[in-house]
Amino acid sequence: MTHIVIATRESRLAMWQAQHVQALLQERGHVVELLGMTTRGDQILDRSLSKVGGKGLFVKELELALEEGHADIAVHSLKDVPMDLPDGFTLACVLEREDPRDALVSPRHASLDDLPEGAVVGTSSLRRVVMLQELRPDLRIEPLRGNLDTRLRKLDEGQYDAIVLAAAGLKRLGLESRIRTTFDPDVMLPAAGQGALGIEVRADRADLIECLAPLAHNADTLATAAERAVSRTMGGSCSMPLAAHARWQADGKLRIDAAWGDAAGIAELLRAQHEADVTSAAQAEALGRQAAETLRRAGAR
């Protein structure tokens, strides 16, 4: 039995994620408590993440709690975790993934095609912006910040005709009924790691890494490793309209799809697709790098 303190953001979704990990660890006999924290990413709501430091703003305070010994592990939405962790930290495990797709939420319109010309669609993601612009260049895409409940409230107040959110968060909070439609990944490619939870620890905590090993989902660990390798190779952050999504095929191979867009709307959306037999993290990362290099050769910057 190990006593474990989980550092987590205090949004309703982040708390659900931490409580989910808490329950899994308690089932294995560990004593687990939560340490709720507010991060810079939660505090800055008037500017896009790409202008104030990126998604890493959601994890820095949690890493400080680990470093100072106030907490033992941090639970993150994997898509918020920087591709390269600071020295002394490691991603101990990736849990089984929830639905990785993007979802359209709207009080009046059943699909993207149903939105009238000039409709206002809210999103905080440059990736979603470029993909929405490719699908419906007539739409007005407006910034949307805040936690999940705040975004839904802004929609319900009439500030937007529709918003695009990760399906995983809505499903985890029992809000699946708010989803009007989910986007096929071939239409709107998800972000690297979308739908997955990652657990970060100090690299010197071998005891915790051993405790967390049973929670890891091998297939999703390899798939997200390939996705994150695309972003790492491209220098990806939330200031780059970059997508990467890996899927296991019927023949057992891992297929990676990646896409890069131009936020200014000048260059066309570039896509890459590769697949390979993958049984290790090294092979998964090599597959992701291959996809990134294909984007680069096509003109992605």
C-alpha positions in Angstrom: 0.0 0.0 0.0 1.3 3.5 -1.0 0.0 6.9 0.1 -0.4 9.0 -3.1 -1.4 12.7 -3.5 -2.7 13.6 -6.9 -2.2 17.2 -8.1 -5.0 18.3 -10.4 -6.6 21.4 -11.8 -9.9 22.3 -10.1 -12.2 22.5 -13.2 -15.0 19.9 -13.1 -13.5 17.9 -15.9 -10.0 17.9 -14.4 -11.5 16.8 -11.0 -13.4 14.0 -12.8 -10.1 12.8 -14.4 -8.2 12.9 -11.1 -11.1 11.1 -9.2 -11.1 8.4 -12.0 -7.4 7.8 -11.4 -7.9 7.9 -7.6 -10.6 5.2 -7.9 -8.3 3.0 -10.0 -5.5 3.3 -7.5 -7.8 2.7 -4.5 -9.0 -0.5 -6.2 -5.4 -1.7 -6.0 -5.2 -0.9 -2.3 -3.5 2.5 -2.3 -4.5 5.4 -0.1 -5.1 8.4 -2.5 -6.1 12.0 -1.9 -6.5 15.0 -4.2 -4.7 18.4 -4.2 -6.8 20.8 -6.3 -4.8 23.7 -7.9 -5.5 26.7 -10.1 -3.0 27.1 -13.0 -2.1 30.1 -15.1 -4.0 28.5 -18.0 -7.1 28.6 -15.9 -6.6 32.2 -14.9 -5.9 33.8 -18.3 -9.2 33.7 -20.2 -9.0 36.9 -22.3 -6.3 35.8 -24.7 -5.7 32.7 -26.8 -3.2 30.1 -25.4 -1.0 30.6 -28.4 -0.4 34.2 -27.3 0.3 33.6 -23.6 2.6 30.5 -23.5 0.7 27.5 -24.8 -1.0 24.6 -23.2 2.0 24.1 -20.9 0.4 26.8 -18.7 -2.0 24.1 -17.6 0.7 21.9 -16.1 3.5 24.1 -14.7 1.9 24.6 -11.3 1.2 20.9 -11.0 4.9 20.1 -11.8 6.0 22.6 -9.1 3.8 20.7 -6.6 5.6 17.4 -7.6 9.0 19.1 -7.4 8.4 20.5 -3.9 6.9 17.3 -2.6 3.3 18.6 -2.1 2.0 16.0 -4.5 3.2 12.6 -5.9 1.5 12.4 -9.3 -0.3 14.8 -11.7 -3.2 13.8 -13.9 -3.4 15.6 -17.2 -5.4 15.6 -20.4 -2.6 14.3 -22.6 -3.3 16.8 -25.3 -2.3 19.6 -22.8 1.0 18.0 -21.9 4.0 19.6 -23.7 5.8 17.2 -26.1 9.1 17.5 -24.1 8.8 17.5 -20.3 11.2 19.4 -18.1 14.3 17.6 -16.8 13.4 15.4 -13.9 9.9 14.6 -15.0 8.4 11.7 -16.9 5.1 10.5 -18.3 4.6 7.4 -16.2 1.6 6.0 -18.1 -1.2 6.7 -20.5 -4.6 5.3 -19.6 -7.2 3.7 -21.9 -8.5 6.4 -24.2 -12.0 7.9 -24.4 -13.5 9.0 -27.7 -10.7 11.0 -29.5 -13.1 12.8 -31.9 -14.2 16.4 -32.0 -17.9 17.2 -31.4 -20.2 19.9 -32.6 -22.5 21.3 -29.9 -25.4 23.6 -30.9 -28.8 24.3 -29.5 -30.4 24.6 -33.0 -28.3 23.0 -35.7 -27.8 19.3 -36.1 -24.5 19.3 -38.1 -21.9 21.6 -39.6 -23.7 21.5 -42.9 -26.9 22.8 -41.2 -25.3 26.0 -40.0 -26.4 29.0 -42.1 -23.9 31.1 -44.0 -22.0 33.4 -41.7 -22.9 31.4 -38.6 -20.6 32.0 -35.5 -18.6 29.0 -34.4 -16.5 29.1 -31.2 -13.3 27.2 -30.7 -10.0 27.8 -28.8 -8.0 25.6 -31.1 -6.0 26.8 -34.2 -6.2 23.2 -35.4 -10.0 23.3 -35.4 -9.9 26.8 -37.0 -8.0 25.7 -40.1 -10.1 22.5 -40.5 -13.4 24.4 -40.1 -12.2 26.9 -42.6 -11.5 24.1 -45.1 -14.9 22.6 -44.5 -16.9 25.8 -44.3 -15.0 28.9 -45.4 -18.2 31.0 -45.1 -18.4 30.5 -41.3 -17.2 33.1 -38.7 -14.8 31.4 -36.4 -14.5 33.2 -33.0 -12.2 32.5 -30.0 -13.7 30.5 -27.1 -11.8 30.2 -23.8 -12.8 28.8 -20.4 -13.4 25.4 -18.9 -16.0 23.1 -20.4 -19.0 24.5 -18.3 -18.0 28.1 -19.2 -17.9 27.3 -22.9 -21.3 25.6 -22.8 -22.8 28.6 -20.9 -21.5 31.0 -23.5 -23.1 28.9 -26.2 -26.4 28.8 -24.3 -26.3 32.6 -23.8 -26.4 32.9 -27.6 -22.8 34.2 -28.1 -22.3 31.4 -30.7 -24.4 29.4 -33.1 -22.3 26.3 -32.4 -19.0 25.4 -30.6 -16.6 22.5 -31.2 -15.3 20.6 -28.2 -13.6 17.3 -27.5 -16.1 14.5 -27.3 -14.2 12.9 -24.5 -14.8 15.7 -22.0 -18.5 15.8 -22.7 -18.8 12.0 -22.3 -16.8 11.9 -19.1 -19.1 14.5 -17.5 -22.3 12.8 -18.6 -23.0 15.6 -21.2 -23.1 13.3 -24.2 -26.7 14.5 -24.9 -25.2 17.9 -25.8 -23.3 16.4 -28.8 -25.2 17.1 -32.0 -22.7 15.2 -34.2 -19.1 13.9 -33.9 -16.6 14.6 -36.7 -15.1 11.5 -38.4 -11.4 11.8 -37.9 -10.9 11.7 -41.7 -13.0 14.9 -41.8 -11.6 16.7 -38.8 -8.4 15.2 -37.5 -8.0 15.2 -33.7 -5.1 16.8 -31.8 -2.2 14.5 -30.6 -3.3 12.8 -27.5 -6.9 13.9 -27.6 -9.2 11.8 -25.4 -6.3 10.2 -23.4 -5.2 10.8 -19.8 -1.5 10.9 -18.9 0.0 10.7 -15.5 3.2 12.7 -14.8 5.6 11.9 -12.0 9.2 12.9 -10.9 11.6 10.7 -12.9 13.3 9.6 -9.6 10.1 8.1 -8.2 10.6 4.5 -9.3 8.1 3.4 -6.6 5.3 5.4 -8.2 6.2 4.4 -11.7 5.8 0.7 -10.5 2.4 1.5 -8.8 1.1 3.2 -12.0 2.2 0.5 -14.5 -1.0 -1.6 -14.1 -3.1 1.5 -15.2 -1.3 1.8 -18.6 -3.1 0.8 -21.8 -0.5 -0.5 -24.2 -2.3 0.0 -27.5 -3.2 3.6 -26.6 0.2 4.3 -25.2 1.8 3.4 -28.6 -0.8 5.3 -30.6 -0.4 8.5 -28.6 3.4 8.1 -28.7 3.2 8.2 -32.5 0.9 11.2 -32.4 3.1 13.1 -30.0 6.2 12.3 -32.1 4.5 14.2 -35.0 4.1 17.3 -32.8 7.6 17.0 -31.3 9.2 16.7 -34.7 7.3 19.7 -36.0 7.9 21.7 -32.9 4.2 21.6 -32.4 2.4 23.7 -29.8 -1.0 25.3 -29.6 0.4 28.1 -31.8 0.7 25.6 -34.7 -2.4 24.3 -36.5 -1.2 20.7 -36.3 -3.2 17.5 -36.0 -2.1 13.9 -35.5 -4.2 10.8 -34.9 -3.2 7.1 -34.9 -5.5 4.1 -35.3 -4.9 0.4 -35.2 -5.9 -1.3 -38.4 -7.6 -4.7 -38.9 -4.2 -6.2 -40.0 -2.6 -5.1 -36.7 -0.6 -2.2 -38.2 -0.7 1.3 -36.7 -1.8 4.0 -39.1 -0.9 7.6 -38.4 -2.7 10.5 -40.0 -1.3 14.0 -39.7 -2.3 17.4 -41.0 -0.8 20.9 -40.9 -2.7 24.1 -41.7 -1.9 27.8 -42.2 -3.6 29.9 -39.6 -3.6 32.9 -42.0 -5.5 30.8 -44.5 -2.9 31.4 -47.3 -1.5 27.9 -47.7 -3.7 24.8 -48.3 -4.2 22.2 -45.6 -1.4 19.5 -45.9 -2.0 15.9 -45.0 0.2 12.8 -44.5 -0.6 9.2 -43.8 1.7 6.3 -42.9 1.4 2.9 -41.3 3.7 0.3 -39.9 4.0 -2.7 -37.7 4.5 -1.2 -34.2 5.3 -3.1 -31.0 7.4 -0.6 -29.1 7.5 3.1 -28.2 10.6 3.6 -30.4 8.8 2.2 -33.4 5.7 4.3 -32.7 7.8 7.5 -32.4 9.6 6.6 -35.7 6.2 6.3 -37.4 5.2 9.7 -36.1 8.5 11.3 -37.2 7.9 9.8 -40.7 4.6 11.5 -41.0 6.0 14.8 -39.8 8.8 14.7 -42.4 6.2 14.1 -45.1 4.4 17.2 -44.0 7.7 19.2 -44.0 8.5 18.0 -47.5 5.1 19.1 -48.6 5.7 22.6 -47.3 4.6 22.6 -43.7 6.5 25.1 -41.5 
